[in-house]
Amino acid sequence: MDNIVVYCGSNLGATPAYAEAARELGSIMAGRGRRLVYGGGRIGLMGTLADAVLQGGGEVIGVIPTFLREKEVAHQGLTELIETADMPARKNKMIELGDAFIALAGGIGTFEELFEVLSLAQLKQHRKPIGLLNTAGFYDPLLALLEQTAQQGFMPAANLSLLCVAEKPADLLDKLADYRPVDAPKWIQPAWLNGQAANAKALP
């Protein structure tokens, strides 16, 4: 777990708790010798996290598409900055580089990146750990939605364990290190369909 990809907001959020969590995560990652791979920005939680890793003596690889670099949001003090042609290429490069993935609080882009690696894990296209840093309960609604998804038969309940969840950065890193992949079927036969099939067989 040398390279940890972190997805997070390019804004700072409504309370200081999110930035504090990003700084704490960055400091601990640097102390444990983990390299940060992230979206390459200098603003919001992205910049806060990268600065914390760098200040702790750690290495940071940023991956940013050309159009965002041209908007001058790229961090100029990174160990390495990789420029990609577009957003899909950026996401693919980050997945390629990552040994594990963490989502901090963020917006639509963060959710998209999280769900892409989660979907790939569900389809067994990778077996890398995925974590949610649930600062101030930010991801509670998402976790409730995933539980609802399993309860309503749109994914196996076992896939809930594809996510490691913790409120504290150190606890989350420990869970990622201890993660073991789960094997669950992707497709589920609903109970109502079994009953329908039985009734059909009973017809003359």
N, C-alpha and C positions, 0 to 999 in steps of 0.2 A: 504494500500500500504506500508506495513512494510518492506517486502523483495523486493528489486529491483535487478533483474538479469541484468548484463551488459556484453554484448559481445563486445570484442575489440581486437586489434592487439597485437601480441607478439613482434612486432617491433614498433619502435617509429615514423616512417614516415619521409618524406623528409623535413618537416619544423617543427619548434617548436610549431606551432599552435595546433597540435593534442595533444601533451603532456600537453600543457597549458589548453586545454579544459578538458582533463581527470582529471587534478588536481583540476580544478574549480568544476567539477561535484562531485568529491569525497568530497571536502570540504563542498559543499552545502548539499549533502546527509547526512553527519555527523551532520551538524548543524540542519537539519530538523528531525533528529532521524530515518533516513532510514538505514536499514541494507543492505550492499552490498553482493550479491551472484555473484561469477564470477568464471573463470576457474582455479584459484589457482596459477597462475604463478607469478614469481618475476621479469620478464623481460618485456620490451616494455611498451605499454600503459597499459597492465594488471597490472604490478607492480606499475606503476605511480599512477594509480587509487586507488589501494588497499592501498598504502602508504598514500595517501591524506585522505582517510576515517579514517585510523587508527590515523593519526596525529591530526585529528579533534575530536578524542574521540569516533568515531563510531565503529561499529562491522562489521567484514568481514568474510564471509564463503566462502572458496575456495573449488572447486570440481575438482579433477584432476585424470586422469587415471594413473594406476600403471606405465606404460612405460614412461610417462612424469615425474613422480616423480623420477624414477630411473635415468633420465637424469639430475637430480639436477636442474630443472627449477622451482620447487615448492617454494612458499613463506613460510618462516619458522616462520613468526611473526603474523600469522592470529589468529583471535578469534577461528576459527575452520577450520580444513582441512579435507575434506572427500575424501577418495580414492575410485575410482571405477575400475572395471575390464577392461573397455574399453571406447572408445569414445561414442558409443551409450548410454551406461549406464550413463556416465557423463551428456550428454545432457538431458536425461530423468530426472535425479535427479535435475538438475538446473530448469527445467520446473516445476517440482513438488514443489520446494521450492519457486518459484517466485510468487509475486503478480502483478508484472509489468516487462516489458522487455525494455531494451535500447540497441541499437547498436551504438557504436562509430565507427570511422574509423578503418578499419582492412582489412584482406585478405580473402582468400577462406573460412577458418574456420568460420570467423565472418559472411560471407554471408550465409553459410550453416545454421548456428544457427538461424540467422534472418529469413530466408525463412521457416524454420521448424515451428517456432512459428506463423509466418504469415499464413502459410498454415493451421495450426490447427485452427487459428481464423476464417479463411474463411470457414472451415468446421464446425464451431461452436463447436469445441471440447474444447475450453476455451473462456472466454469473458474478458480476462485481457488486459490492455492497452499495446501497443507496440510503442516505440518511436525511431526516428532516430535523433541523434545529428549531424546536417549537417555542421560540421566545415569546413570553407573555401570552401563550395560548394562540399564537397567530394561526397555526395550522389546525386548530381544533375543528373548525367547520369542514375542512378538507378531509380530515380523518373520519368525521361523521359521515360524509358523503361516500367515502370508500366502503365503510361498513354497510351503508344502505345499498350500495352497488352489489356487495356480496349477498346481503339478505334477500335482495330481489332477483338473484340468480343470474347476474350479468358478469360475475367472475367468481371463481372458487374462493371460499373464505381463507384458504391457505395462502392466497396471494397477498393478504394483508401483511404477512410476515416478510414480504419483499422489502418493506420499509423498516429501517431502524429509526426510532424516534426518541429524542431526549430534549430536555429543557436547557441542559448545561453542555457547553462545548466539549469538555473533557469526557463526560459520560457518553456523548455521541461518538467521539473518536474511539472510545473503548468498545462500544457496541459494533462499530464498523469493523474493527480488528477481529472481533469474535464471530462475525457473521458467517453463517453457513447457508448456502443456497437451498431453497425449497423446491421440491418437484410436485407440481400440481397440474391436473389436466386443464387445458385452456377452455374447452367446450363442456358445457354442463347439460345433462338431460333433465329438464324440469319434471317434478313429480306429476304435474297436471297432464303432461304429455304421455307419461306412462299409463295413467288412468284412461286417457283417450284411446290409446292403442289397445288396451284391454277391452274396452267397450266395443271397438271396431271389430275385434276378433269374435265377440259374442253375437254379432249381427248375422242373420242367415244369409 
